[in-house]
C-alpha cells in the first residue's frame, strides 16, 4: 500500500515540490519495510511536511523515526489538523 501512496503523490505533484500532510491518526501498524520505503522514496517532491498524530505514543514514535532516519524534508508534528 505504501508504494501506491507514494506513486499517487508523485502523480499529483507533477514533479514539483509540494507541502504535504501525513495524516497518521488512523494508522495502527507501520511495518519496518514501509518505514524504509517512505524514508527512501517518500520524500520526493516534498518541500516541507506536517505529520498529524492522535496520541503521545504516536508523537514519540514519529519523533524517534525522525531522529534515526534524519529525513531530508523538514517535518513537524501536530495533534490537530487546524494547527498542521
N, C-alpha and C positions, 0 to 999 in steps of 0.2 A: 504494500500500500504506500510506503514512503516514496518509492520510485515514481508512482503515479502522481503523488502530490507535488514532487519536485518538477516533474515534466510539465504538469499543468501550470505551475507557477512560471516556468520558463516560457511557455506559450503566451501567457497573459502579459508578461513583462516585455515581450517582443525584443528581448536582448538589451533593454535599457534598465539602468539602476532604479530600484523602487524602494519605497518604505514598505515594511512588511510587519504584520501582526501574527504571531504564533499564538493561537488560542489553545492552550493546553488544559483548560478547565475540565473537559470531559475525558481526558486521556488517562487511562488506568494502567496501561502497560506499554513500555517503550523498550524494545529489545536492544541489546548491545549492537546488533547488526544495523538496526535502524538508526541508532545514535551515530554510529560510524559513517553510515551513508550520508546522513544530514551534515555531519562535520566535513565531509569531503565535497559533496555536490550541492548541499542545501543552501550554500551561501552565494551561489552565482546570481548575479543581477540584483543583489540586495544591498542597498546603501546603508540602512540602519534598521534594526529590528526591535520590536516590542514583544515581550513574552508575557502572556496573560495566564496567571495561575489561580488556583482556588484555595490553596492551603499553604501553611507554613512549611510543611514537609515538601510539597512540590517546589516551593520557592528555594528551599535548601538544596534540593536535587538539581535544579537548574543552575543555581549559583555554583555548585560543585562541578557540574559539567563545564560551565564557562571557565572556571579556574583551571581545570585539567586540559581541556581541548584548546583553549585560547583562540576562539573564533576570530577571523579577520574582520567580521562585521561587528560594529558596536551593538551591544544588546543591553536592554534594560528590562527589569521585571516589574510587572504591575499586578494588582489584585482586582482592579475594576477596568472595564472596557473604556469608560469615560476618561480615566487617567492615562490609559495607554494611548 
